[in-house]
Amino acid sequence: MAHSPLAAESVIWKGFGARILRSAVLEVVVIPELGAKVVSLKNLSTGREWMYHPDDHLNLFHNQPNDDFARSPLVGWDECLPTISPCTWRGRALPDHGEVWNAAWHLDEAAWKNGIIKASVQLPISPFEFTRAIEIQNDTLSVNYHLRNLSGDRQEFLWAMHPLVALKTGDQLVLSNEIRQRIGQQPWIDSLSFEGKAPASVKAYARPLQKGQAEIFNRVSDDSLIFEWDAADCDTLGIWLTRGGWHGHHHVALEPSNGATDSLAAAAAKENNCGVLVPFGHKEWKIQIRATNNHHSRPLTNCVTKPKAARSRSLS
């Protein structure tokens, strides 16, 4: 049974039709015609906007199917499917960050009446239909995915959640020992910085995982954004960090995924390194995202350090 949010609104947001779900704690804003992009995810208790907006501005516009992702609005959370980096697979030229981030998705109005932002898209190049449904309850988003193979042939795919998170002073990662061991010793993993070095960026993977959980925690404000998923469905966590090294941007992304490479061609060439759907087959998976303010989640490691006096951010 769906949990009804306290508010569900259809509005015009920066010139585009948007759907908003709002509980007493959390607000999410989705724009179906722009790849079902999540342009805002806000903790209403603290005012923390988790989604990245370049230079703190929300500039939205349409992209063309073959545009480089760097030419996108670079706002918030997109979906990457069936590849992240451009490549050629099965004779198909697959574009940067996949086929769905710049496509118009179809909104399910019946689901919307029940307080669910459910939208679907048929990929323009690859024979897939992709659906994502977002529900909200208290401090938690439940995100349900469904992918269907529309062809009579076996089809490989890479999927990655791609939420660009705005960095604030005091932010750090809370990661399990398993994830840390898979990634290895990285100087940026706790501080989310490159320790005074020239502008830099990095992409790292943890795979295979037995448990899907990762968190961004702010030791100053106590704000947390916690991602939880079943590693049996998606056994990879990608971490993307740029501190000015990628087109001058500063953000981080925790990316639950199903393969430890950005190229579908490279992943499919290795056994068990991407998803596979049988002819006319389908797959479902789920991600939960919690936005909290007292770090009541069980710490995954002992890496969380707090200052002597913490302060909370007020709603702006």
Contacts in CASP RR format, 6 or more apart in sequence:
PFRMAT RR
TARGET T0000
AUTHOR 0000-0000-0000
METHOD contacts of the structure
MODEL  1
MAHSPLAAESVIWKGFGARILRSAVLEVVVIPELGAKVVSLKNLSTGREW
MYHPDDHLNLFHNQPNDDFARSPLVGWDECLPTISPCTWRGRALPDHGEV
WNAAWHLDEAAWKNGIIKASVQLPISPFEFTRAIEIQNDTLSVNYHLRNL
SGDRQEFLWAMHPLVALKTGDQLVLSNEIRQRIGQQPWIDSLSFEGKAPA
SVKAYARPLQKGQAEIFNRVSDDSLIFEWDAADCDTLGIWLTRGGWHGHH
HVALEPSNGATDSLAAAAAKENNCGVLVPFGHKEWKIQIRATNNHHSRPL
TNCVTKPKAARSRSLS
2 114 0 8 1.000
2 115 0 8 1.000
2 116 0 8 1.000
2 135 0 8 1.000
3 135 0 8 1.000
3 136 0 8 1.000
3 137 0 8 1.000
4 114 0 8 1.000
4 115 0 8 1.000
5 21 0 8 1.000
5 22 0 8 1.000
5 23 0 8 1.000
5 115 0 8 1.000
5 135 0 8 1.000
5 136 0 8 1.000
5 137 0 8 1.000
6 22 0 8 1.000
6 23 0 8 1.000
6 24 0 8 1.000
7 20 0 8 1.000
7 21 0 8 1.000
7 22 0 8 1.000
8 19 0 8 1.000
8 20 0 8 1.000
8 21 0 8 1.000
8 22 0 8 1.000
8 112 0 8 1.000
8 115 0 8 1.000
9 19 0 8 1.000
9 20 0 8 1.000
9 22 0 8 1.000
10 17 0 8 1.000
10 18 0 8 1.000
10 19 0 8 1.000
10 20 0 8 1.000
10 112 0 8 1.000
11 17 0 8 1.000
11 18 0 8 1.000
11 20 0 8 1.000
12 18 0 8 1.000
13 29 0 8 1.000
13 31 0 8 1.000
13 39 0 8 1.000
13 60 0 8 1.000
14 39 0 8 1.000
14 58 0 8 1.000
14 59 0 8 1.000
14 60 0 8 1.000
15 60 0 8 1.000
16 31 0 8 1.000
16 33 0 8 1.000
16 34 0 8 1.000
16 60 0 8 1.000
17 31 0 8 1.000
17 32 0 8 1.000
17 33 0 8 1.000
18 29 0 8 1.000
18 30 0 8 1.000
18 31 0 8 1.000
18 39 0 8 1.000
19 29 0 8 1.000
19 30 0 8 1.000
19 31 0 8 1.000
19 32 0 8 1.000
19 107 0 8 1.000
19 112 0 8 1.000
19 117 0 8 1.000
20 27 0 8 1.000
20 28 0 8 1.000
20 29 0 8 1.000
20 30 0 8 1.000
21 27 0 8 1.000
21 28 0 8 1.000
21 115 0 8 1.000
21 117 0 8 1.000
21 134 0 8 1.000
21 135 0 8 1.000
21 136 0 8 1.000
22 28 0 8 1.000
22 44 0 8 1.000
22 136 0 8 1.000
23 44 0 8 1.000
23 136 0 8 1.000
23 137 0 8 1.000
23 138 0 8 1.000
23 139 0 8 1.000
24 44 0 8 1.000
24 138 0 8 1.000
25 43 0 8 1.000
25 44 0 8 1.000
25 45 0 8 1.000
25 138 0 8 1.000
25 139 0 8 1.000
25 291 0 8 1.000
26 41 0 8 1.000
26 42 0 8 1.000
26 43 0 8 1.000
26 44 0 8 1.000
26 136 0 8 1.000
26 138 0 8 1.000
26 139 0 8 1.000
26 140 0 8 1.000
26 141 0 8 1.000
26 291 0 8 1.000
27 40 0 8 1.000
27 41 0 8 1.000
27 42 0 8 1.000
27 44 0 8 1.000
28 38 0 8 1.000
28 40 0 8 1.000
28 41 0 8 1.000
28 42 0 8 1.000
28 117 0 8 1.000
28 134 0 8 1.000
28 136 0 8 1.000
28 141 0 8 1.000
29 38 0 8 1.000
29 39 0 8 1.000
29 40 0 8 1.000
29 41 0 8 1.000
30 36 0 8 1.000
30 37 0 8 1.000
30 38 0 8 1.000
30 39 0 8 1.000
30 117 0 8 1.000
30 119 0 8 1.000
30 134 0 8 1.000
31 37 0 8 1.000
31 39 0 8 1.000
31 60 0 8 1.000
32 104 0 8 1.000
32 105 0 8 1.000
32 106 0 8 1.000
32 107 0 8 1.000
32 119 0 8 1.000
33 62 0 8 1.000
33 104 0 8 1.000
33 105 0 8 1.000
34 60 0 8 1.000
34 62 0 8 1.000
34 73 0 8 1.000
34 102 0 8 1.000
34 104 0 8 1.000
35 78 0 8 1.000
35 79 0 8 1.000
35 100 0 8 1.000
35 101 0 8 1.000
35 102 0 8 1.000
35 103 0 8 1.000
35 104 0 8 1.000
35 105 0 8 1.000
35 121 0 8 1.000
36 79 0 8 1.000
36 100 0 8 1.000
36 105 0 8 1.000
36 117 0 8 1.000
36 119 0 8 1.000
36 121 0 8 1.000
36 132 0 8 1.000
37 73 0 8 1.000
37 75 0 8 1.000
37 76 0 8 1.000
37 77 0 8 1.000
37 78 0 8 1.000
37 101 0 8 1.000
38 51 0 8 1.000
38 76 0 8 1.000
38 77 0 8 1.000
38 134 0 8 1.000
38 163 0 8 1.000
39 51 0 8 1.000
39 58 0 8 1.000
39 60 0 8 1.000
39 75 0 8 1.000
39 76 0 8 1.000
40 49 0 8 1.000
40 51 0 8 1.000
40 58 0 8 1.000
40 76 0 8 1.000
41 49 0 8 1.000
41 50 0 8 1.000
41 51 0 8 1.000
41 76 0 8 1.000
41 77 0 8 1.000
41 141 0 8 1.000
41 163 0 8 1.000
41 225 0 8 1.000
41 289 0 8 1.000
41 291 0 8 1.000
42 48 0 8 1.000
42 49 0 8 1.000
42 50 0 8 1.000
43 50 0 8 1.000
43 139 0 8 1.000
43 223 0 8 1.000
43 291 0 8 1.000
43 292 0 8 1.000
43 293 0 8 1.000
44 315 0 8 1.000
45 293 0 8 1.000
45 315 0 8 1.000
46 221 0 8 1.000
46 223 0 8 1.000
46 293 0 8 1.000
46 312 0 8 1.000
46 313 0 8 1.000
46 314 0 8 1.000
46 315 0 8 1.000
47 313 0 8 1.000
47 314 0 8 1.000
47 315 0 8 1.000
47 316 0 8 1.000
48 168 0 8 1.000
48 218 0 8 1.000
48 221 0 8 1.000
48 223 0 8 1.000
48 291 0 8 1.000
48 313 0 8 1.000
49 166 0 8 1.000
50 163 0 8 1.000
50 165 0 8 1.000
50 166 0 8 1.000
50 216 0 8 1.000
50 225 0 8 1.000
50 291 0 8 1.000
51 75 0 8 1.000
51 76 0 8 1.000
51 77 0 8 1.000
51 163 0 8 1.000
51 164 0 8 1.000
51 165 0 8 1.000
51 166 0 8 1.000
52 74 0 8 1.000
52 75 0 8 1.000
52 76 0 8 1.000
52 164 0 8 1.000
52 165 0 8 1.000
52 166 0 8 1.000
52 249 0 8 1.000
52 251 0 8 1.000
53 75 0 8 1.000
53 76 0 8 1.000
53 166 0 8 1.000
54 73 0 8 1.000
54 74 0 8 1.000
54 75 0 8 1.000
54 249 0 8 1.000
58 73 0 8 1.000
58 75 0 8 1.000
59 73 0 8 1.000
59 75 0 8 1.000
60 73 0 8 1.000
60 75 0 8 1.000
61 73 0 8 1.000
62 102 0 8 1.000
63 71 0 8 1.000
63 72 0 8 1.000
63 101 0 8 1.000
63 102 0 8 1.000
64 102 0 8 1.000
65 95 0 8 1.000
65 99 0 8 1.000
65 102 0 8 1.000
65 103 0 8 1.000
65 124 0 8 1.000
66 95 0 8 1.000
67 95 0 8 1.000
67 96 0 8 1.000
67 102 0 8 1.000
68 96 0 8 1.000
69 96 0 8 1.000
69 97 0 8 1.000
69 101 0 8 1.000
70 246 0 8 1.000
70 247 0 8 1.000
72 78 0 8 1.000
72 97 0 8 1.000
72 101 0 8 1.000
72 102 0 8 1.000
74 164 0 8 1.000
74 249 0 8 1.000
75 164 0 8 1.000
76 163 0 8 1.000
76 164 0 8 1.000
77 161 0 8 1.000
77 162 0 8 1.000
77 163 0 8 1.000
77 164 0 8 1.000
78 97 0 8 1.000
78 100 0 8 1.000
78 101 0 8 1.000
78 162 0 8 1.000
79 100 0 8 1.000
79 101 0 8 1.000
79 130 0 8 1.000
79 132 0 8 1.000
79 159 0 8 1.000
79 160 0 8 1.000
79 161 0 8 1.000
79 162 0 8 1.000
80 97 0 8 1.000
80 98 0 8 1.000
80 100 0 8 1.000
80 101 0 8 1.000
80 158 0 8 1.000
80 159 0 8 1.000
80 160 0 8 1.000
80 161 0 8 1.000
80 162 0 8 1.000
81 98 0 8 1.000
81 99 0 8 1.000
81 100 0 8 1.000
81 123 0 8 1.000
81 128 0 8 1.000
81 130 0 8 1.000
81 147 0 8 1.000
81 157 0 8 1.000
81 158 0 8 1.000
81 159 0 8 1.000
81 160 0 8 1.000
82 89 0 8 1.000
82 94 0 8 1.000
82 98 0 8 1.000
82 99 0 8 1.000
82 123 0 8 1.000
82 126 0 8 1.000
82 128 0 8 1.000
82 155 0 8 1.000
82 156 0 8 1.000
82 157 0 8 1.000
82 158 0 8 1.000
82 159 0 8 1.000
82 264 0 8 1.000
83 89 0 8 1.000
83 94 0 8 1.000
83 97 0 8 1.000
83 98 0 8 1.000
83 158 0 8 1.000
83 262 0 8 1.000
83 263 0 8 1.000
83 264 0 8 1.000
83 265 0 8 1.000
84 97 0 8 1.000
84 98 0 8 1.000
84 158 0 8 1.000
84 160 0 8 1.000
84 162 0 8 1.000
84 262 0 8 1.000
84 263 0 8 1.000
85 96 0 8 1.000
85 97 0 8 1.000
85 262 0 8 1.000
85 263 0 8 1.000
86 93 0 8 1.000
86 94 0 8 1.000
86 95 0 8 1.000
86 96 0 8 1.000
86 98 0 8 1.000
87 94 0 8 1.000
87 263 0 8 1.000
87 264 0 8 1.000
87 265 0 8 1.000
87 266 0 8 1.000
88 94 0 8 1.000
88 265 0 8 1.000
89 156 0 8 1.000
89 264 0 8 1.000
89 265 0 8 1.000
89 268 0 8 1.000
92 125 0 8 1.000
92 126 0 8 1.000
93 125 0 8 1.000
94 125 0 8 1.000
94 126 0 8 1.000
94 264 0 8 1.000
95 125 0 8 1.000
97 162 0 8 1.000
99 123 0 8 1.000
99 124 0 8 1.000
99 125 0 8 1.000
99 126 0 8 1.000
100 121 0 8 1.000
100 123 0 8 1.000
100 130 0 8 1.000
101 162 0 8 1.000
103 121 0 8 1.000
103 123 0 8 1.000
103 124 0 8 1.000
104 121 0 8 1.000
105 119 0 8 1.000
105 120 0 8 1.000
105 121 0 8 1.000
106 119 0 8 1.000
106 120 0 8 1.000
106 121 0 8 1.000
107 117 0 8 1.000
107 118 0 8 1.000
107 119 0 8 1.000
108 116 0 8 1.000
108 118 0 8 1.000
108 119 0 8 1.000
108 120 0 8 1.000
108 133 0 8 1.000
111 117 0 8 1.000
111 118 0 8 1.000
111 133 0 8 1.000
112 118 0 8 1.000
115 135 0 8 1.000
116 133 0 8 1.000
116 134 0 8 1.000
116 135 0 8 1.000
117 133 0 8 1.000
117 134 0 8 1.000
118 131 0 8 1.000
118 132 0 8 1.000
118 133 0 8 1.000
118 134 0 8 1.000
119 131 0 8 1.000
119 132 0 8 1.000
119 133 0 8 1.000
120 129 0 8 1.000
120 130 0 8 1.000
120 131 0 8 1.000
120 132 0 8 1.000
121 129 0 8 1.000
121 130 0 8 1.000
122 128 0 8 1.000
122 129 0 8 1.000
122 130 0 8 1.000
122 150 0 8 1.000
123 129 0 8 1.000
123 130 0 8 1.000
126 155 0 8 1.000
126 157 0 8 1.000
127 149 0 8 1.000
127 150 0 8 1.000
127 151 0 8 1.000
127 153 0 8 1.000
127 155 0 8 1.000
128 147 0 8 1.000
128 148 0 8 1.000
128 149 0 8 1.000
128 150 0 8 1.000
128 155 0 8 1.000
128 157 0 8 1.000
128 277 0 8 1.000
129 147 0 8 1.000
129 148 0 8 1.000
129 150 0 8 1.000
130 145 0 8 1.000
130 146 0 8 1.000
130 147 0 8 1.000
130 148 0 8 1.000
131 145 0 8 1.000
131 146 0 8 1.000
131 147 0 8 1.000
131 148 0 8 1.000
132 143 0 8 1.000
132 144 0 8 1.000
132 145 0 8 1.000
132 146 0 8 1.000
133 143 0 8 1.000
133 144 0 8 1.000
133 146 0 8 1.000
134 141 0 8 1.000
134 142 0 8 1.000
134 143 0 8 1.000
135 141 0 8 1.000
135 142 0 8 1.000
135 144 0 8 1.000
136 142 0 8 1.000
139 290 0 8 1.000
139 291 0 8 1.000
139 292 0 8 1.000
140 288 0 8 1.000
140 289 0 8 1.000
140 290 0 8 1.000
141 288 0 8 1.000
141 289 0 8 1.000
141 290 0 8 1.000
142 286 0 8 1.000
142 288 0 8 1.000
143 161 0 8 1.000
143 286 0 8 1.000
143 287 0 8 1.000
143 288 0 8 1.000
143 289 0 8 1.000
144 284 0 8 1.000
144 285 0 8 1.000
144 286 0 8 1.000
145 159 0 8 1.000
145 284 0 8 1.000
145 285 0 8 1.000
145 286 0 8 1.000
145 287 0 8 1.000
146 282 0 8 1.000
146 283 0 8 1.000
146 284 0 8 1.000
147 157 0 8 1.000
147 159 0 8 1.000
147 277 0 8 1.000
147 282 0 8 1.000
147 283 0 8 1.000
147 284 0 8 1.000
148 277 0 8 1.000
148 280 0 8 1.000
148 281 0 8 1.000
148 282 0 8 1.000
149 155 0 8 1.000
149 277 0 8 1.000
149 278 0 8 1.000
149 279 0 8 1.000
149 280 0 8 1.000
149 281 0 8 1.000
149 282 0 8 1.000
150 280 0 8 1.000
151 279 0 8 1.000
151 280 0 8 1.000
152 279 0 8 1.000
152 280 0 8 1.000
153 279 0 8 1.000
154 276 0 8 1.000
154 277 0 8 1.000
154 278 0 8 1.000
154 279 0 8 1.000
155 276 0 8 1.000
155 277 0 8 1.000
156 264 0 8 1.000
156 267 0 8 1.000
156 268 0 8 1.000
156 274 0 8 1.000
156 275 0 8 1.000
156 276 0 8 1.000
157 258 0 8 1.000
157 264 0 8 1.000
157 274 0 8 1.000
157 275 0 8 1.000
157 276 0 8 1.000
157 277 0 8 1.000
158 257 0 8 1.000
158 258 0 8 1.000
158 259 0 8 1.000
158 261 0 8 1.000
158 262 0 8 1.000
158 263 0 8 1.000
158 264 0 8 1.000
158 267 0 8 1.000
158 274 0 8 1.000
158 275 0 8 1.000
159 234 0 8 1.000
159 257 0 8 1.000
159 258 0 8 1.000
159 275 0 8 1.000
160 238 0 8 1.000
160 255 0 8 1.000
160 256 0 8 1.000
160 257 0 8 1.000
160 258 0 8 1.000
161 255 0 8 1.000
161 256 0 8 1.000
161 257 0 8 1.000
161 287 0 8 1.000
162 253 0 8 1.000
162 255 0 8 1.000
163 253 0 8 1.000
163 254 0 8 1.000
163 255 0 8 1.000
164 251 0 8 1.000
164 252 0 8 1.000
164 253 0 8 1.000
165 216 0 8 1.000
165 225 0 8 1.000
165 251 0 8 1.000
165 252 0 8 1.000
165 253 0 8 1.000
165 254 0 8 1.000
166 251 0 8 1.000
167 192 0 8 1.000
167 250 0 8 1.000
167 251 0 8 1.000
167 252 0 8 1.000
168 218 0 8 1.000
168 220 0 8 1.000
168 221 0 8 1.000
168 223 0 8 1.000
169 220 0 8 1.000
170 218 0 8 1.000
170 219 0 8 1.000
170 220 0 8 1.000
170 221 0 8 1.000
171 192 0 8 1.000
171 216 0 8 1.000
171 217 0 8 1.000
171 218 0 8 1.000
171 252 0 8 1.000
172 190 0 8 1.000
172 191 0 8 1.000
172 192 0 8 1.000
172 216 0 8 1.000
172 217 0 8 1.000
172 218 0 8 1.000
172 219 0 8 1.000
172 303 0 8 1.000
172 304 0 8 1.000
172 305 0 8 1.000
173 189 0 8 1.000
173 190 0 8 1.000
173 192 0 8 1.000
173 214 0 8 1.000
173 215 0 8 1.000
173 216 0 8 1.000
173 217 0 8 1.000
173 239 0 8 1.000
173 252 0 8 1.000
173 254 0 8 1.000
173 303 0 8 1.000
174 214 0 8 1.000
174 215 0 8 1.000
174 216 0 8 1.000
174 217 0 8 1.000
174 224 0 8 1.000
174 299 0 8 1.000
174 300 0 8 1.000
174 301 0 8 1.000
174 303 0 8 1.000
174 304 0 8 1.000
175 183 0 8 1.000
175 189 0 8 1.000
175 206 0 8 1.000
175 214 0 8 1.000
175 215 0 8 1.000
175 300 0 8 1.000
175 301 0 8 1.000
175 303 0 8 1.000
176 211 0 8 1.000
176 213 0 8 1.000
176 214 0 8 1.000
176 300 0 8 1.000
176 301 0 8 1.000
177 300 0 8 1.000
177 301 0 8 1.000
178 206 0 8 1.000
178 209 0 8 1.000
178 210 0 8 1.000
178 211 0 8 1.000
179 206 0 8 1.000
179 209 0 8 1.000
179 214 0 8 1.000
179 237 0 8 1.000
180 189 0 8 1.000
180 206 0 8 1.000
180 301 0 8 1.000
182 205 0 8 1.000
182 206 0 8 1.000
182 207 0 8 1.000
182 208 0 8 1.000
182 209 0 8 1.000
183 189 0 8 1.000
183 204 0 8 1.000
183 205 0 8 1.000
183 206 0 8 1.000
183 239 0 8 1.000
186 202 0 8 1.000
186 204 0 8 1.000
187 194 0 8 1.000
187 195 0 8 1.000
188 194 0 8 1.000
188 195 0 8 1.000
188 202 0 8 1.000
188 241 0 8 1.000
190 303 0 8 1.000
192 241 0 8 1.000
192 243 0 8 1.000
192 252 0 8 1.000
193 243 0 8 1.000
194 200 0 8 1.000
194 243 0 8 1.000
199 243 0 8 1.000
199 244 0 8 1.000
199 245 0 8 1.000
199 248 0 8 1.000
200 242 0 8 1.000
200 243 0 8 1.000
200 244 0 8 1.000
200 245 0 8 1.000
201 240 0 8 1.000
201 241 0 8 1.000
201 242 0 8 1.000
201 243 0 8 1.000
201 244 0 8 1.000
201 245 0 8 1.000
201 246 0 8 1.000
202 239 0 8 1.000
202 240 0 8 1.000
202 241 0 8 1.000
202 242 0 8 1.000
203 238 0 8 1.000
203 239 0 8 1.000
203 240 0 8 1.000
203 241 0 8 1.000
203 262 0 8 1.000
204 238 0 8 1.000
204 239 0 8 1.000
205 236 0 8 1.000
205 237 0 8 1.000
205 238 0 8 1.000
205 239 0 8 1.000
205 257 0 8 1.000
205 259 0 8 1.000
205 260 0 8 1.000
205 261 0 8 1.000
206 236 0 8 1.000
206 237 0 8 1.000
206 238 0 8 1.000
206 239 0 8 1.000
207 235 0 8 1.000
207 236 0 8 1.000
207 237 0 8 1.000
207 259 0 8 1.000
207 260 0 8 1.000
208 231 0 8 1.000
208 235 0 8 1.000
208 236 0 8 1.000
209 231 0 8 1.000
209 235 0 8 1.000
209 236 0 8 1.000
209 237 0 8 1.000
210 231 0 8 1.000
211 231 0 8 1.000
212 227 0 8 1.000
212 228 0 8 1.000
212 229 0 8 1.000
212 230 0 8 1.000
212 231 0 8 1.000
212 234 0 8 1.000
212 237 0 8 1.000
212 256 0 8 1.000
213 226 0 8 1.000
213 227 0 8 1.000
213 228 0 8 1.000
213 229 0 8 1.000
213 300 0 8 1.000
214 226 0 8 1.000
214 227 0 8 1.000
214 237 0 8 1.000
214 254 0 8 1.000
214 300 0 8 1.000
215 224 0 8 1.000
215 225 0 8 1.000
215 226 0 8 1.000
215 227 0 8 1.000
215 297 0 8 1.000
215 300 0 8 1.000
216 224 0 8 1.000
216 225 0 8 1.000
216 252 0 8 1.000
216 254 0 8 1.000
217 223 0 8 1.000
217 224 0 8 1.000
217 295 0 8 1.000
217 304 0 8 1.000
218 224 0 8 1.000
219 304 0 8 1.000
219 305 0 8 1.000
219 306 0 8 1.000
219 307 0 8 1.000
219 310 0 8 1.000
220 307 0 8 1.000
220 310 0 8 1.000
220 311 0 8 1.000
221 293 0 8 1.000
221 310 0 8 1.000
221 311 0 8 1.000
221 312 0 8 1.000
221 313 0 8 1.000
222 293 0 8 1.000
222 294 0 8 1.000
222 295 0 8 1.000
222 310 0 8 1.000
222 312 0 8 1.000
223 291 0 8 1.000
223 292 0 8 1.000
223 293 0 8 1.000
223 313 0 8 1.000
224 290 0 8 1.000
224 291 0 8 1.000
224 292 0 8 1.000
224 293 0 8 1.000
224 295 0 8 1.000
224 297 0 8 1.000
225 289 0 8 1.000
225 290 0 8 1.000
225 291 0 8 1.000
226 289 0 8 1.000
226 290 0 8 1.000
226 291 0 8 1.000
226 292 0 8 1.000
226 297 0 8 1.000
227 254 0 8 1.000
227 256 0 8 1.000
227 287 0 8 1.000
227 288 0 8 1.000
227 289 0 8 1.000
228 287 0 8 1.000
228 288 0 8 1.000
228 289 0 8 1.000
228 290 0 8 1.000
229 256 0 8 1.000
229 285 0 8 1.000
229 286 0 8 1.000
229 287 0 8 1.000
229 288 0 8 1.000
230 285 0 8 1.000
230 286 0 8 1.000
233 258 0 8 1.000
233 283 0 8 1.000
233 285 0 8 1.000
233 286 0 8 1.000
234 256 0 8 1.000
234 257 0 8 1.000
234 258 0 8 1.000
234 285 0 8 1.000
235 258 0 8 1.000
235 259 0 8 1.000
236 256 0 8 1.000
236 257 0 8 1.000
236 258 0 8 1.000
236 259 0 8 1.000
236 260 0 8 1.000
237 254 0 8 1.000
237 255 0 8 1.000
237 256 0 8 1.000
237 257 0 8 1.000
238 253 0 8 1.000
238 254 0 8 1.000
238 255 0 8 1.000
238 256 0 8 1.000
238 257 0 8 1.000
238 260 0 8 1.000
239 252 0 8 1.000
239 253 0 8 1.000
239 254 0 8 1.000
239 255 0 8 1.000
240 252 0 8 1.000
240 253 0 8 1.000
240 255 0 8 1.000
241 251 0 8 1.000
241 252 0 8 1.000
241 253 0 8 1.000
242 248 0 8 1.000
242 249 0 8 1.000
242 250 0 8 1.000
242 251 0 8 1.000
242 252 0 8 1.000
243 250 0 8 1.000
244 250 0 8 1.000
256 287 0 8 1.000
258 274 0 8 1.000
258 275 0 8 1.000
259 267 0 8 1.000
259 273 0 8 1.000
259 274 0 8 1.000
259 275 0 8 1.000
260 267 0 8 1.000
260 273 0 8 1.000
261 267 0 8 1.000
261 273 0 8 1.000
264 274 0 8 1.000
267 273 0 8 1.000
267 274 0 8 1.000
268 274 0 8 1.000
275 283 0 8 1.000
277 283 0 8 1.000
290 297 0 8 1.000
293 312 0 8 1.000
295 304 0 8 1.000
END
